[in-house]
Amino acid sequence: MERIFKQLKSEGIVKPAREMLDIGCASGYLLYLMKNEGLKVLGVEMAEHWNKYAKENYSIEILTGDFTKSEIKQRFDFITMFHVLEHIVDIPEAIKELGELLKDGGLIIIEVPYINGIGSILKGKNWSQLNPPNHINFFTKKGFRLLFHNAGFQIEKISTNSYNSQSIIQSFPKMLRWAATIFIGIFTFFGFGGNLRVYVKKKGK
């Protein structure tokens, strides 16, 4: 979360008084970092126990449940969804709700496991992200573009990263782990990292 926070800050997304929604916020730590920068924050999380944790540790409000049924009236400057979309059954409905929650010109930052990334390439059917019914959707770059373009959004940027590749590296014999690290770095450099991150903009009226 600290890495993500620093990236978003360097990209000029983190600004005081901006309103942010984090969907699938877990403990609320990213929201806590944002709040300390002067942002107005709200989280949504399916796991109920995080609500109490965020209140006691970060003084952060977290709504419990499915964000498409939360009836949030507020509109946000940007929404973050890190490793959430792969869990959602009705993707078109989720995208529609995201549009309702976002201000015109607002941004959604989404990250999901990348089906064409290094983890899938190396592990094949043994890739750890292939674990239905937990993960039920997988995305390509082209698929993301079509999905959000057809819903009236604009793709601002698509990138990949391999921040959670440690499990892949550890699966190699000890003597080969250095080579696996370099190999993964090369694939990530050429756009085949294990995670797909997409910046989606809501078109203004």
Steps between C-alpha positions, in 0.01 A plus 500: 500500500787739571646428157162566337454817703840636393427419136162674502655798675779524241236489226322803646187309600543554874398859578353656817118527517449249218236236569605137471320165518697178548300189408634183660695712747576219753647663814468851357874567507508663155213723609696588814799608293273708276320657796834616641552688174176692553269294280139416588479120495248218515549124472283202407595148603318166497674363811315643800784480754699773321235759588583489870875479433501811278298699751720406796837532326453765231172682584387405149143421398453176310168383361447124510360314201471508122572849366236459225236473775640756744284796386787746543375849410840667492699551176876459493797650320661159471429139593754227566433126453803282564434130434123528519363478145610138456257404781188673361227298327319776308775715345269723287291584807816577699627735227163675487509556876859628481380759250230609743750537784751703298499871424522606136865486403574276799740208495479131591825317575453124464749218551433132429704184437615504136395191304775565241762586763811325625324302773257342255778444243731323745246304706228423243207312652685508836497880513386592853250756373296229327293420806126507427257577651722761667628643171244475221613767249829550319592790278719584203606852401274488195211367707532786749500758221187354342320453832540860617484666158161339438384634840596858406833523684840597370812292566774738614780251562567126519808353665615180669704425811626195686494621859362171631732271302686373807298177512598426139867567573489281813361210294832475312801311639715724718783519247266621226309766691732780392439402137123486559512853648678633189267306270190643669649850487556472125146379436360779717706759312340387175145519642447143622511552877284289728252781575310718256437859610255720310418869539146567380355849460132593505432731212375845601176640368 
